[in-house]
Each structure stands twice: as C-alpha cells, then as structure tokens.
Amino acid sequence: MSPIFLLPLLALAALPPDVRVEHDIAYLGTNRAEKADLYLPAKTPAGGKIPAVVVIHGGGWTGGDKASGRELNICGTLASHGYAALSINYLLGKKGSDSPWPQNIYDCKTAVRWLRVNAGRYGIDAAHIGAIGGSAGGHLATMLCVTQPADGLDPKEPFGDVPANVSCVVDLYGPIQMRTGPIDSHSDMKTSPLTYLDKNDPPVMIMHGTADKIVDIERSRELDAEMTKAGVEHELVIIEGAPHTFDLQPKQRDLRPQVLEFFDKHLKP
C-alpha cells in the first residue's frame, strides 16, 4: 500500500482532524497524467466496510482541480462522517482542441471501477458507491448515474469487466448538456442526461442557487421536470440567493445535513 501523506498546511487546515488522505493515485493507469486523492476516516470500523463517493470537480470541462476549495469541503465532510471520498482529475478540454467527450465520462466511470477493484485494500463497501459533482462535475455525475453499459459510454479499459454503476448522485448546479445555456435540440444530445433517463435510474438530489449567473437555475428545473416524467426518484433543492460554485456550506444555508442524510439513506445499508 502506498503511504498516507499529510496535506499541505493550508489545505490541511480546511479539513477536519479526523480525516486522512492518500494523494495522486494513478487510478487511470500510469500512462495518464490525471490522478485522484482518496479521503478516508481516520479510523474505520473493525471488520466493517465504509461506503464511497466519487467527487467530480467543476470548471467548464476545461479547468478545475481535485483539490479545489469546494472539493476539499465536500471530501472533508464525507470522510469525517464515515465515507471514503475519491476526488478525481479527469481529461479536460483545451481551447482549439478536440472535445474531451467522451473521455471525461470514461474517466468518471473508471473511478467507480477503481474503488471496486481496491475495495478490500481500503475497507470500502463495493456495493454502495455514489457520486457528487459541482457545475461541469454535476453534469458528469448525473451522466454517471443515468447511463448504462447499453448506452455505449462504459470504457473498455481499464477494469473493463468491473461494473461502473453508482447507487445515487448529488448534482450541484450542473448543466444538462456540455454547454451552460438552454438545451439545443439541434446539437449532439449524447452529452445530455435527458437522453438517457429511465425509471430504473438511481436516486438523484439536485441542488441549485437562485442567484446562479453561470448555469441558470432553469437548467435544473428542466432536469427536475424530465426526471418526474421518466419516473426517476429525485429531489430538487433550491437555495435562495446562492450563486454559482458553492460548496456544502454556503452562507445562505448549511447543506451538509441534507446531503449526508441523502447519502446515508442510499449508501449505508
């Protein structure tokens, strides 16, 4: 097992004292530059298993990082309440280059597979894995939730024989296509969760602020309406006055109890 490293001093100050972290895991293989950080409770129950959550950063599919402030807040909250949290970097697009799709969703699915492959090593419950993401990460987390192998978005490698399904997702103000504006029905809808909704999809909690000027709250209302039509178990939580890019503790309201209650319901048998 790789050693457990302490976070740099400034980042450590943002985490609860009962959290440990393993940095820069090559979850995609040694040939990829993108890595992951695994946050764990300082003490795991003897003989027990802990559920896990994949944490997907935002940044418009072209920026962001696994150790940004929002991601530290989410991972610290989860690990201090008995979860393993795998915060991932994934393939980003660059100006003038090809779109990162579908490699970015492939990477998210590989993160789920990595947790299952390494469940015994870290005491993780492989049957109870969720995901959470903000903005572009919210879009990818929702896509992770609503797509199945038959949709053709499960990567062949690595760990091609390991399931990439999740049990539930929290979507923080995510777009509903790989663009922040209204759905463009003339564009390629393969990047929209609306294309894949099915009554058998896992539960989703959508959170969005009314003061969001980057991703209009109407995108989440559209997703809410379409999930209702499809029969997907879900909830839309509106945070009055909250802007874009909030973590689980925006000044308007502490979201930690609600998010933890959702994950506890679906990930802690």
Steps between C-alpha positions, in 0.01 A plus 500: 500500500620849420568713808238742630629854458396811686350785302696822465446726799242734345293215360527306824350793688189468284447136598360349820773347720347152470572468127798342327585518132703315240615730221543465125375148443550385141142375475503525118832318464858618499474631143254774597590832663165533682504368856263467796510571874333256739359640826428253778377509859791498743357181648298243313269258682666171587381236257257745343484662161447865415304638203680713244425808291673618182549880513510670157629857479357775281667748267305503176653168387824694431628590847472423870688268732438213739637704793305824450324656797157358421642152458693522828179605675303211351769238559565615856129489578458152357814345653422640846158334480614150413547510122791448265513791253696467177558845351608464138669695227375396158576590139437870435443677172736771376423800287518406134533129573258212464222462756589289806175309448461207546836449674391717793202275577720194436735629772212546745384144440856373543509671841200292609665186369826587680313523831350157443832343399668647810210456741675233706815709534317797650206332675249640248152361444510435125122466484439852629673766291355843418617816326485876548612782274470874458426686174670303220564235766128496576432431132751214497370357829146496359622337180678240712168432672268473199714316243526123482735266305243476219537875441856447375668732751677240715872491412649170392808552717625514769307250714263433210329208675417705815160675528503882492152557640430722803224485760416872517624846397502857629502750212608850604378753237611289205414585137285249313726488195866582439409869480361732766203643308161350414485160334571524130289228342697533176832414663638160592279388790739221599640733767162566662360292786153567357584251224550211742237545774330180608277409794767253617764774542641542852377785725624853429508812717529823299611820676499843337514863613260767378785752450702274267617710203710225338255210478144630512281328759260425215737224387441316829128564478502344153686196633256480793201504264644238266596272790144526629368396158743206484419381851850551640519534878639848560473827689566859394636717782495875430730724706369854502769758424780251443733574203698257289782282637387463862620211715299323772517805727384805305421802713132464412462157660695201632436221252704234677214344701280463192776358279618259770143386566460426127824302479428319829159391369637356177855394586485377859298178512 
